[in-house]
Amino acid sequence: MAPRSIRRTSATLATPHPVYYDRLEPADGAARVTMLLLHGGAHTGTCYLETPDGRPGWAHRFAEAGFRVAVPDW
């Protein structure tokens, strides 16, 4: 299966404790369920967006496979 083109947007949830997040989804709008990729420890959301050598990370892979992906970060 060929990779889909993806659309990436960013936003902030306006809650008592605002949370920034990136959202990736297939550009054609046809997405499966939403995957929430949570980081932990000493990581940040960037760990899902890009590999250390600059290649697209897991978030891009899941979006290319047809999932809507949300990657929150503080």
KOLNU-80148 format. One record per residue (C-alpha): residue in three letters; y, z, x. Coordinates in steps of 0.001 Angstrom, whole numbers, plus 500000, padded with zeros to 6 digits. Each point is the difference from the previous one (the first is absolute). Layout:
BEGIN
ALAYZX...
! end
This chain:
BEGIN
MET500000500000500000ALA503404499004501398PRO502615502755500395ARG502561500170497195SER503677500006500677ILE501471503453499364ARG503319501433498884ARG501305503228501565THR502652502219498409SER501335503465500793ALA501396502683497734THR500645503718499701LEU498667502147497163ALA502938502042498714THR498321503360499546PRO501046503482501101HIS498365499048503326PRO500689496284500514VAL497135497979501418TYR500462496601501628TYR497215497475499549ASP499067496429500830ARG498206497912497410LEU497976496910500825GLU498434497729497418PRO498758496453499658ALA503005497653499682ASP498457498356496930GLY500206503333498120ALA496261500056499226ALA498977503373501411ARG496970502213499558VAL500448503759499791THR502619501729502160MET498791501564503239LEU501947503012501259LEU499713500312503794LEU500903503548501048HIS500457500943503622GLY499417503411501472GLY500389502020503156ALA502341498442502542HIS499936496547498362THR502563498174497871GLY499738497265497382THR500671497473502751CYS496437500565501205TYR498798498095496897LEU502639497282500280GLU499550498958503618THR497550500430502879PRO501213501282503397ASP499992496449501361GLY502126498653497116ARG497362498411497769PRO500055500635496220GLY498225503244499098TRP497624501112497227ALA502664499829497279HIS500407496267500621ARG496229499470500018PHE499591501699496613ALA502947498059498501GLU498532496724501282ALA496736500972498287GLY501867500273496683PHE500934503690499760ARG503438501486499361VAL500576502526502827ALA502408502940500147VAL500703501713503342PRO502179503116499580ASP501821501742502812TRP502357502965500245
! end
